[in-house]
Amino acid sequence: MGWTIFFILIASIYVLINMAFGLFYSLIPSGVTGVPSHHFWRNFFFSVHTLSTVGYGNLAPVGMLANAIVTLETFIGIIFTGLVTGLIFARFSSPHALVLFSDKATIATHKGKTLLNLRIGNLRRTALIDLTVEAILVRRISDMNGEPTLQLERIPLKSAHLPILPITWVISHEITQDSPLYGLSKDDLLQQKAEIIVTLSATDQASAQTAFAMHTYAAEHIKWGCVLREIMRPHPDGSVVADFSLFHATTTVPTSSTPPHN
């Protein structure tokens, strides 16, 4: 959830609480000094004063019932303030990986090897260190009794562990006889509603806390016979820069739609 949605949600809850208590005060005849009976909006703002513990001296509860409602609202106000403070602190203190995943994974044969490739990119101003990437193949298949079941298989990755994440990196898996993708075709993955779930964990350099990211590639998001385009470009000053406009771009290469099989 983004910060904008978060604050809109908190503000909405705040207004709804005050509207509810404003209605309660309005139902009490002469329950608040200086406020005519059934005057909702003045009772609403009296609720705002009570919930925020701000008092201006011209409004006060009258009678046991009104004071009991004020007591309840004050208690709710303390809890609400504590919860919101905790949520905001947690959002500031929890590191976000801010890792960009390529929107497509690719499978193609290159130099005699059939590879599954996906790309990750670091969008942070600081580095991610001690990075680990894992992938799982999830398939919906039928067991011996014809009952549908969920099969999870780990996909071993090349360069699954990096001491530091550079600007961008391509994560690969070679499809060999030991691969869970071995012998599966594009149609097989589509029929089995297969997904490749990729998880990433790393240490945030600034806070020294663990950051986490996850991305799922459904079968229709795996491009066969394609490779990811090279995005690193030389800069006139002699350095190498990443062209993120090509981050998701792929190039078609001749290949079969079925990984190697016997």
N, C-alpha and C positions, 0 to 999 in steps of 0.2 A: 504494500500500500504506500503510495506516494505521500509526501508531506501535505500537499493541497487537500487530498481526500481525507487525510488524517485530521487536519484542523477543521474541515467542514463537518466531519462526523462528531468531533468533540463539541463544536459550537452548536450543532443541532441538538445533541443531548442536553447541553446546558440550557438552551432555550426551552426545550420540552419540559425539563424539570421545573423551571420557573413558571411556565404556563400552567402546569398541573397544580402547583402550590398557589399560584394566583387565583385559580378557580376555586380552590378550597377556601381561601380567605374571602372570596366574593360571596360564598354561600353562607358565611357567618354574619348575621346582622350586627352592624357596628363593631365588627371584630378588630378593626384597625382605626386608631384615632386619626382624624383628618381625612378619612377616605369615606365617601358616601357608600352606602350599602349597594352591592351588586355592581360596583364600578371596577370592571375587570382589569383595565390597563394600569390603574393606580395600584391595585393589589398585586399586579404582575411586577411592577417595579419595587414594591415593598418586598416581594419575594427575592428579587435580585439583591436588594440591600441585605436581606437576611442570609442568603446563601453565600454571599461574599464577605459577610461580617462587617459590611460598611453601614454605618448609621449616621443620619444627618439630624436626628433629634426631633423631626416634625412628624414621624410616623412611628407608632408603637402598637403592639398587640394589646387587646382588651379582653379580659375574661379568661377562664381556665382553658376552654377549647382552643382559642386562638394561640395562647401561650404553648399549649401542648403541640400544636402544629409547627410553631416556630422551633420548639425543641427538636422535633423530628427533622425539620429541614436543616437545622444547624448540624445535626449529626450526619445527615446525608451529604451536606456540603463538605464536611471534613473528609469523609471517605472519598468523595468525587475528586477533591483537590489532590489527595494523596495518590489516587489511581492515575490521574492525568500526569502528575509530576513523575511518577514512576515510569509511565509509558514513554514520556518524552526523554527521560534520562536513558532508558533502555535503547531507544532509537538512536540517540547520539553515541552511546558507548558501544553498541554492537557494530563490529566492522562488517562492511559489505564487500564481497569479492569484486564487484563491478567488472566482471569478465564477460566479454562478448563471444558468443558461440556462432559459428557459421550456421546459417539457416538451413543448409543442406549438408548431409554427409555424402561422400562419394565412394563408389566401388569401381575399380578399373584395374586392368593388368598393365604393369609398367616394368620394363626390363625383366620380363619373365616372372614377375611376382604380382599376385593379385592382392591389392591393398584396399582396406577400408580407411578413408581419411576424413578427418574433421579438423576445423581450425578454431583456435581460441585466441583472444586478444585481450591485453591488459588495458583497461580504460582509466586506471587510477593514476594519480600524480606520483604516488609512491609505489615501490616494488612489492610484489608478492614473493615471499621466499618459502623454501621447503614445500614446494607445490607437488601434490599428488593427484593424479587423474585416474579414475576407474570407470569401467563401462560394463553394463549388463544387458544381455539380450533377453527380452521378454517375449514369449510366444504363447499363443492360445491354441493348444492341441488337444486331441482326444486320447484318453488312456485306453488300456486293453478292453475295458468294458464299454467303450464308446462315450464315456462321460467327459465333458469338457474340463480341462485342467490348465493351470498356468505354469509354464516352465520357465525358470530363470537360469541363465548360464552366464558365467563371468567371461568377458572378452579380454584376453591379455593384450596390453597395449605396449607399443614401443615408446620409449622416452616417457613412461608414465610418471616418473619422478624427476623433478627438476629442482636444482638448488635455488634458482631464481627464474621468474617468468619474464622473458624479454617482451618487447612490444607485441609480438605475435608468435604463435607456434603451431605447427601442424602435428596432430596426434594421429598415429597410424596403427593399424592392426593388420598383420599379414594373414591371409586366409589360407591356412594349410590344413592337413588332415586332422590336426588337433583343434581346429577352430570350430566354434559352435555354428559358424556361418558356412562351413564346408558343405558343398553339394546343394545348398539352398539357392533357389532362383528368385528373381524379382516377384514372380507370381506366387511363389511359396510364402514369401514374407507378407505380401498383401492379403493372401487368403487366411493366414494365421494371425493377421492384425498385429504383426510384430512391431516391437519398439526397441530402440537402443537408448538406454538411460545412461547419461554421462554425469558423473559427479566429480566435483573439484573441491579440494580442501587445501588451504595454504595459510601461512602466517602473515598477518598484516605487519609490514615493516614499521609503520608509525606507532601502532598500539600494542604490538606483540601478541595480539589475540588471533584466534583461529577464524578465518573467513571461509565461507562455504558458498558454492554455486552448483546449480543443477540444470541440465537441459535434456529434453527428450526428442529423439528423432523417430517419428512414426515411419512406417514402411514407405508411405508415399513421399516422404522427405529424404529418401535415400536415392541419389541419382546414380544410375548404372551407366558405365561407359564414359564417365566424366572424371576429371581431376580438378582440384582447386587451382585457380590461377595464382601465379606468383605475384605478390603484392609489394615486395621490397624493391625499392628503387634507389639508385645512386643520387646523391645530392651534389650540387656544384661545389660545395665546400669540402667534398671528399667523404662525407658521412653517408650512411644508408638510412632511408626513411621508409615508413610504411604508408602505402596508398590505401587508406581504408575505404575508398570508394569501390575498390575491387575485392573487399573482404569476403563477400558472399558469391563472387563470380566463379564460374566453372567453365571448363573447356572440354569439349567432346573428344574422345579418343576411341579408336576401334577396339571393341572388346565383346565378350559374350555376356549375356544376361544371367549366366549361371557361374558361380565360383567353381574352381577346380574340383573334380570328383573322379573317382575310379571308373 
